[in-house]
Amino acid sequence: MQVRKPILAVVISATAALSQGQAIVDATGATPGSVTTIGAALAGSQSEIIVKNTGLYNEALMITRSVILRGENPNDPPIVALQGNATQPTLGTGDGIYAGGTSGGSGNLAIEIRNFIFIPSLTNSIADDGFSITPNVGGNLNFTMDNVLCAPNNGSNQPTADSVWDNDVTGTSIPGAWFYLMGQSQFGGFDGNIIANVTNCTFIGAGTDATVFYPGTAGSVNVSGLGTSYSGRYATQFDNVVPVNITGTKENPSWVARKNAIGLIIFESGTITINNLIAVDNNNTGLRVDADTVETLNLSESLFVNNATQGLYIPFDPPGAKTWTVDDCTFVNNGTNTGAGVFGNIQITAAGPNLTLNVADSIFGGPSAPGIENLGTAVVNLSNSALITAGPQALPSGMATVGTINTTNVINADPVFASIATDPLVDASFDVTASAYATAGTGGTPLNGWGEGPSSSVSDWTLY
């Protein structure tokens, strides 16, 4: 299945009249009534700031009021080389963008950031995180971010390579996380709640985590079309989030891919809903969900390939009965680092009898590790799925499953994938062509896992 991430197609006229409540930022100063820096506009009171792509903006940003900050043209976003803030209300210092509450501040905030490319500055650069986001004490922060690329600086004030799928990413990156969202004082923020909506954004080359979400006990996180790659630790981390929604489409999935130390990790949450996630080529786990602190997992229509230890990893025993579901997913060749000692396409290690995992309409292949490895006493029910025991993606001999797995209507045929490329630019990646799969799904439907039939070529896929 080939995918793309479209740039939003709405274009704002450069000659549009400046309306009341708007500020214009023009690096050249040529636009009447404009200012030349984003910081100068933020120091004003206008509710909307429109930034023209007329030159490099080399500055740190401090956002402590409700505002809409957007690049004028979503198809030609301005580039901001982020310096580090010398002082911040909280969350340390040296971050590129501080957005949110102030010391002694109160009340709710609404901040939107759209249509930008952010890179680290080559002068007075970011000392820690790219974004630090926190509410006022006791307040709510509605934070929206859309159509944004955060990437290393190639040395000429441009983002590095336009495709993480083809080449290693080099250049000047940042030492901390690209995106750090925090609603808890125990981790340095202010105690409050954040309702976060992050769509069509890509974060590449963080020293620690690409994105971190701690929105507070009554906060929520919705991400769609989120991309994270080349992070030094976790690609995306969620903790104390109620709920988590990670969504996408076949044409515009969310993805954690290419050399993240660990892909997506969820430590503590209520209900987690994930669909159209691509987790491939990570140096450890594709997706880890801790069963002792997560209430519900609903995972569907997702792809896990070539992750070094596990595709989906479920450690720990829930304190009470829980039922999780995995539907319409493809797991192939996860657990490539067999020397790690723990590996598998789906691996459940310390989960006890309180967890029931229902897996349906999914495909499991090798050759590195078992399809499902249940090392505890969890109840695992596998139905209307495939454990590949023949062909180039066959599971290890005698290890299609490990531990107790209840199976119903499970086939073993080679799916004959149209392509096994993890690069979603490749036409028909992990689409199924074998006739044996035509009626093997639930109710006699086709069993395609994440994929589907061969698709037409898509040539305009981009990072953000």
Secondary structure as the mmCIF struct_conf table of DSSP 4:
data_model
#
loop_
_struct_conf.conf_type_id
_struct_conf.id
_struct_conf.beg_label_comp_id
_struct_conf.beg_label_asym_id
_struct_conf.beg_label_seq_id
_struct_conf.end_label_comp_id
_struct_conf.end_label_asym_id
_struct_conf.end_label_seq_id
HELX_LH_PP_P HELX_LH_PP_P1 PRO A 6 LEU A 8
TURN_TY1_P TURN_TY1_P1 ALA A 14 THR A 15
TURN_TY1_P TURN_TY1_P2 GLN A 20 GLY A 21
STRN STRN1 GLN A 22 VAL A 25
TURN_TY1_P TURN_TY1_P3 ALA A 27 THR A 28
BEND BEND1 THR A 31 THR A 31
TURN_TY1_P TURN_TY1_P4 PRO A 32 GLY A 33
STRN STRN2 VAL A 35 VAL A 35
BEND BEND2 THR A 36 THR A 36
HELX_RH_AL_P HELX_RH_AL_P1 ILE A 38 LEU A 42
TURN_TY1_P TURN_TY1_P5 ALA A 43 ALA A 43
BEND BEND3 GLY A 44 GLY A 44
BEND BEND4 SER A 47 SER A 47
STRN STRN3 GLU A 48 VAL A 51
BEND BEND5 THR A 54 GLY A 55
STRN STRN4 TYR A 57 GLU A 59
STRN STRN5 LEU A 61 ILE A 63
BEND BEND6 ARG A 65 ARG A 65
STRN STRN6 VAL A 67 GLY A 71
BEND BEND7 GLU A 72 GLU A 72
TURN_TY1_P TURN_TY1_P6 PRO A 74 ASN A 75
BEND BEND8 ASP A 76 ASP A 76
HELX_LH_PP_P HELX_LH_PP_P2 PRO A 77 PRO A 78
STRN STRN7 ILE A 79 LEU A 82
STRN STRN8 GLN A 83 GLN A 83
HELX_LH_PP_P HELX_LH_PP_P3 GLY A 84 ASN A 85
BEND BEND9 ALA A 86 ALA A 86
BEND BEND10 PRO A 89 LEU A 91
BEND BEND11 THR A 93 THR A 93
BEND BEND12 GLY A 96 GLY A 96
STRN STRN9 ILE A 97 GLY A 100
TURN_TY1_P TURN_TY1_P7 SER A 103 GLY A 104
BEND BEND13 GLY A 107 GLY A 107
STRN STRN10 LEU A 109 PRO A 120
BEND BEND14 LEU A 122 ASN A 124
STRN STRN11 SER A 125 SER A 125
BEND BEND15 ALA A 127 ASP A 128
BEND BEND16 GLY A 130 GLY A 130
STRN STRN12 PHE A 131 THR A 134
TURN_TY1_P TURN_TY1_P8 VAL A 137 GLY A 138
STRN STRN13 ASN A 140 CYS A 150
STRN STRN14 ASN A 153 ASN A 153
BEND BEND17 GLY A 155 GLN A 158
STRN STRN15 PRO A 159 PRO A 159
BEND BEND18 THR A 160 THR A 160
BEND BEND19 ASP A 162 ASP A 162
TURN_TY1_P TURN_TY1_P9 VAL A 164 ASP A 166
BEND BEND20 ASN A 167 ASN A 167
BEND BEND21 GLY A 171 GLY A 171
STRN STRN16 THR A 172 THR A 172
STRN STRN17 ILE A 174 ILE A 174
BEND BEND22 PRO A 175 GLY A 176
BEND BEND23 TRP A 178 TRP A 178
STRN STRN18 PHE A 179 MET A 182
HELX_RH_3T_P HELX_RH_3T_P1 SER A 185 PHE A 187
TURN_TY1_P TURN_TY1_P10 GLY A 188 GLY A 188
BEND BEND24 GLY A 189 GLY A 189
BEND BEND25 ASP A 191 GLY A 192
STRN STRN19 ASN A 193 ILE A 204
STRN STRN20 ALA A 206 ALA A 206
BEND BEND26 GLY A 207 THR A 208
BEND BEND27 ALA A 210 ALA A 210
STRN STRN21 THR A 211 TYR A 214
TURN_TY1_P TURN_TY1_P11 THR A 217 ALA A 218
STRN STRN22 SER A 220 SER A 224
BEND BEND28 GLY A 225 GLY A 225
STRN STRN23 GLY A 227 SER A 229
BEND BEND29 TYR A 230 TYR A 230
BEND BEND30 GLY A 232 ARG A 233
STRN STRN24 TYR A 234 VAL A 241
BEND BEND31 VAL A 242 VAL A 242
STRN STRN25 VAL A 244 THR A 247
BEND BEND32 LYS A 250 ASN A 252
STRN STRN26 SER A 254 ALA A 257
BEND BEND33 ARG A 258 LYS A 259
BEND BEND34 ALA A 261 ALA A 261
STRN STRN27 ILE A 262 ASN A 275
BEND BEND35 ASN A 276 ASN A 276
STRN STRN28 LEU A 277 VAL A 280
BEND BEND36 ASP A 281 ASP A 281
BEND BEND37 ASN A 283 ASN A 284
BEND BEND38 GLY A 286 GLY A 286
STRN STRN29 LEU A 287 VAL A 289
TURN_TY1_P TURN_TY1_P12 ALA A 291 THR A 293
STRN STRN30 VAL A 294 SER A 300
BEND BEND39 GLU A 301 GLU A 301
STRN STRN31 LEU A 303 VAL A 305
BEND BEND40 ASN A 306 ASN A 306
BEND BEND41 ALA A 308 THR A 309
STRN STRN32 GLN A 310 ILE A 314
BEND BEND42 PHE A 316 PHE A 316
BEND BEND43 PRO A 319 GLY A 320
STRN STRN33 LYS A 322 ASP A 327
BEND BEND44 ASP A 328 ASP A 328
STRN STRN34 THR A 330 VAL A 332
BEND BEND45 ASN A 333 ASN A 333
HELX_RH_3T_P HELX_RH_3T_P2 THR A 338 ALA A 340
BEND BEND46 GLY A 341 GLY A 341
STRN STRN35 GLY A 344 ILE A 348
BEND BEND47 ALA A 350 ALA A 350
TURN_TY1_P TURN_TY1_P13 PRO A 353 ASN A 354
STRN STRN36 LEU A 355 ALA A 360
BEND BEND48 ASP A 361 ASP A 361
STRN STRN37 ILE A 363 GLY A 365
BEND BEND49 PRO A 367 ALA A 369
BEND BEND50 GLY A 371 GLY A 371
STRN STRN38 ILE A 372 ASN A 374
BEND BEND51 GLY A 376 THR A 377
STRN STRN39 VAL A 379 SER A 383
BEND BEND52 ASN A 384 ASN A 384
STRN STRN40 ALA A 386 LEU A 387
BEND BEND53 ALA A 390 GLY A 391
TURN_TY1_P TURN_TY1_P14 PRO A 392 GLN A 393
HELX_LH_PP_P HELX_LH_PP_P4 ALA A 394 PRO A 396
TURN_TY1_P TURN_TY1_P15 SER A 397 GLY A 398
BEND BEND54 ALA A 400 ALA A 400
STRN STRN41 THR A 401 VAL A 402
BEND BEND55 GLY A 403 GLY A 403
STRN STRN42 ASN A 406 THR A 408
BEND BEND56 ASN A 409 ASN A 409
STRN STRN43 ILE A 411 ILE A 411
STRN STRN44 PHE A 417 PHE A 417
BEND BEND57 ALA A 418 ALA A 418
STRN STRN45 SER A 419 SER A 419
BEND BEND58 THR A 422 THR A 422
TURN_TY1_P TURN_TY1_P16 PRO A 424 LEU A 425
BEND BEND59 VAL A 426 VAL A 426
TURN_TY1_P TURN_TY1_P17 ASP A 427 ALA A 428
STRN STRN46 SER A 429 SER A 429
TURN_TY1_P TURN_TY1_P18 PHE A 430 PHE A 430
STRN STRN47 VAL A 432 VAL A 432
HELX_RH_3T_P HELX_RH_3T_P3 SER A 435 TYR A 437
TURN_TY1_P TURN_TY1_P19 ALA A 438 THR A 439
BEND BEND60 GLY A 441 GLY A 441
HELX_RH_3T_P HELX_RH_3T_P4 THR A 442 GLY A 444
TURN_TY1_P TURN_TY1_P20 GLY A 449 TRP A 450
BEND BEND61 GLY A 453 GLY A 453
#
